[in-house]
Amino acid sequence: MRVTRFYFHSTGAFAYRDEEGVELADAPAAEAEALRVLGELLKDAPASLSRMGSLELEVTDAGGHRIFSLQVTARRTGC
């Protein structure tokens, strides 16, 4: 089975540039991993998102091409 290396970069509340990547079977597996990673980030530090307001997680291939991205925005209203 052929695997591809995918990189998971984040900006906003959790700025991080992935230099190592993860080997996964295909783009749908990378999308599933991005959702898992995003869930972990939000679970581990929800206050950071509230303070910073947004988070983007971008998945790229080894050539730097965007495969998938997720954006989360937090807004306080009138409270």
N, C-alpha and C positions, 0 to 999 in steps of 0.2 A: 504494500500500500504506500502510495506517495504522500508525503506530508509537506506542508508549507509553513514557513515561519511568518507569524503575524505579530505586529507590534501594537501595544495599547498605550496611547498617549492621552494625558488629561490636561485640561486647562481650567482656570477658574478657581474654585474652592480647593481643589487638590491638584495643583500643577505638578506634572510629572512627565518626563520624556523617557520612554521605554527604549533602552539601548540593547537589551538582550532578546526580547521577543519570546514567543511560545510556539512550539511546533504543534499544528493541528491539522486535521484531515482536509478541511475545506472551509470556504467562506461561511456556510451556515454554522459550522462548529465555532468559528471565530465570533459570530454574532451571539451565539449562546454564551460563550465565555465573557464577552463584553457585558451582557446583562448580569451575569453572575458577579463580575468585578464591580459593576456599578452598585449592585445591591449591597455588597460588602462595604464599599466606601460610604454609602449612605447610612448603613447600620452602625459603623464604627465611629463616625464623627458627624452626626446630624447638625450640630451647632456650627460647624465650619460652613456648611451650605447656607444656613440662615444668615450668617455674617457676610459671606462673600456674594451671595445671591444667585450664582449659577455654576454649573459644572458641565463640561463637555468631555466625553470619552470618545476618542477617535481610534479606529482600527485601520492599520495600513499593512500592506504587504512589504516584502523586502525591497521593492523598488520605490517605496514611499507613496504608492497609490492608495487613496482612501477606499476602503472596502465597506465601511459601515461607521456610523457615528450615532451617539445618543446625547441628547441635551436635557438637562434638568434645570429649572429656574424656580427659585423660592422668592415669594413676595409677601411682605406683611401688609395687611390692610387694616386701617383704622383702629387697631387695638392698642 
